[in-house]
Amino acid sequence: MPKSSVLSKAVRTDPGVEDRQAAAQISDAGLASGSGPTSIRFPDGTVVSLIASLLKVLQASAEELADGLAVTVMSSEVALTPGRQRIREIVEENDLPY
């Protein structure tokens, strides 16, 4: 069975011009500054209050997107390691003595 990628649940987004403008509005709102409760309204009318940790992720992501940078969100428990080929290159370049 093939291994599943550690990044299989990671979400990446590259901002378009309209995305950058909307992200700038969110970034400028200072959501994570503790200015009070923030909620989101879904298309079906459901309203959900956003927790502080989610607001921090939203604020940080909005700042990066507003600057035109891609954003990837993934669990911090995921450990990324260099692939075997990269390790071989490092050893062969004598950057890592063996």
C-alpha positions in Angstrom: 0.0 0.0 0.0 1.5 3.4 -0.9 2.3 5.8 1.9 0.0 8.8 2.2 1.7 12.1 2.0 2.2 14.1 5.3 1.0 17.0 3.3 -2.2 15.3 2.1 -4.3 17.5 4.5 -2.4 20.7 3.8 -4.3 23.4 2.1 -2.5 25.9 -0.2 -4.0 29.0 -1.8 -2.5 31.4 -4.3 -4.1 34.8 -4.2 -5.6 36.5 -7.2 -6.1 40.3 -7.4 -9.6 40.1 -5.9 -8.3 37.8 -3.2 -5.6 40.2 -2.3 -8.1 43.0 -1.9 -10.5 41.0 0.3 -7.6 39.7 2.3 -6.4 43.2 2.9 -9.8 44.1 4.3 -9.6 41.2 6.7 -6.0 42.0 7.6 -6.9 45.6 8.3 -9.7 44.6 10.6 -7.2 43.3 13.1 -9.4 40.3 14.0 -6.8 38.6 16.3 -6.3 41.8 18.3 -9.0 40.8 20.8 -11.4 43.6 19.7 -14.4 41.4 20.5 -16.2 38.3 19.3 -16.1 37.6 15.6 -18.5 35.3 13.7 -19.0 34.0 10.2 -22.3 33.7 8.4 -22.6 30.7 6.0 -24.8 30.8 2.9 -27.5 28.9 4.6 -27.7 31.6 7.3 -25.9 29.6 10.0 -23.8 31.9 12.2 -20.8 30.5 14.1 -18.5 32.4 16.5 -14.8 32.0 15.6 -12.5 30.9 18.4 -9.3 32.9 19.1 -6.9 30.3 17.7 -8.8 30.3 14.4 -8.9 34.1 14.3 -5.0 34.1 14.6 -4.7 31.7 11.7 -7.2 33.8 9.6 -5.4 37.1 10.5 -1.9 35.7 9.7 -3.2 34.1 6.4 -4.9 37.4 5.4 -1.8 39.4 5.9 0.2 37.1 3.7 -2.5 36.8 1.0 -2.8 40.6 1.0 0.9 40.9 0.2 0.4 38.5 -2.7 2.0 35.5 -1.1 0.7 32.0 -1.2 -0.4 30.5 2.1 -0.3 26.8 3.2 -2.1 25.7 6.3 -1.2 22.4 7.9 -1.0 20.8 11.3 2.1 21.8 13.3 2.4 18.1 14.4 3.5 17.2 10.9 7.3 16.8 10.7 8.8 17.6 7.4 12.1 16.0 6.6 14.4 16.2 3.6 13.9 13.4 1.0 16.6 10.8 0.5 17.8 12.4 -2.7 18.4 15.7 -0.9 20.3 14.0 1.9 22.5 12.2 -0.7 23.2 15.5 -2.4 24.2 17.1 0.9 26.5 14.2 1.7 28.0 14.2 -1.8 28.6 18.0 -1.5 30.5 17.4 1.7 28.1 19.6 3.6 27.4 16.7 5.9 30.4 14.6 6.8 29.8 10.8 7.0 
